[in-house]
């Protein structure tokens, strides 16, 4: 049993152990606080002649049996058991039925007073266990001239005094534990709802990347099919690799940076085939990055945008320059492309791919990325810096995301 299960689990065995431990602790605490005070401890070493009358029981049966009698009959059966009944009545009947439903304060006060009066009468009956303990251990013989009425009145006064001393402590601690636990669970529920909402939003954004990216690539294939280009087979081969990556690799929260770079290479190769020598294209990609990971399909929307809404709209001198470098644990992404002076209708309404990737960056790398977009008269540039994960912490990150359902993966 873990500590979290012991405190918060709703399984019957865990709840039973949790409640049992609470009452054992309270039983021992009550015994030490109210049944073994310092005045009685002073009597352990008294001689029979010098001992006061109140310590004759200790001297008669010995400290061990006297302590056992006090713990079982005077504490457990007479005090703790009725207090447990009252505590569960308050926590599992009064509070849920009246306090949580915003009842009239007068009704709540009347119910509390009624419950306390009933408890007082019940507690008096439980005090007879203390008398039973005295008879079993043969101590404190009842006075011959004391009537049952006077004896009951004496027990009633003793009950009132003891309950006023101990009951507020018990009820206060029990309610405090209950409220703190409910507050913590409510906080966890709120955080879980927020994480699930963000996770669903993130999955939706990534799902929007897939068809958007594929449709653009299929448009390229359609162009070469109509023109009867012999490079159609090469395009289909590269598209197959892209589809394999998107369908089989991108369902993970993090992928190897090498695979993401390979996918970018395939996409750029498709664009090179499409534009040929008409496009001035400069691409610099890093070498071996197997030790780094990144969120899938995070960079491709920028590259896609540079072709679709930039260079492809240029009548003369289109260009795209891409440079990706990895230094220490940071990825530096620089992309610039030519753009027409007159914005088309799609551009003026905003680009879906760019909006999605910017939102994903905010969700995935909230504090670990820097993004600058420079939209000038004849060019469009993107500067992006991301803090990457090492491969050796990737599995740890995945497990943390799985178990705690975190969505920030940086």
SULVEN-V824593 format. One record per helix or strand of 3 or more residues. SS is the DSSP state (H for helix, E for strand). FROM is the first residue (numbers start at 1). LEN is the number of residues. If there is no record, write none. Layout:
ss=SS from=FROM len=LEN
ss=SS from=FROM len=LEN
This chain:
ss=H from=3 len=6
ss=H from=12 len=24
ss=H from=38 len=4
ss=H from=53 len=9
ss=H from=63 len=37
ss=H from=105 len=22
ss=H from=128 len=10
ss=H from=148 len=80
ss=H from=232 len=17
ss=H from=257 len=22
ss=E from=279 len=6
ss=E from=292 len=3
ss=H from=300 len=9
ss=H from=311 len=3
ss=E from=318 len=10
ss=E from=330 len=9
ss=H from=345 len=4
ss=H from=352 len=13
ss=E from=369 len=7
ss=E from=379 len=9
ss=H from=391 len=14
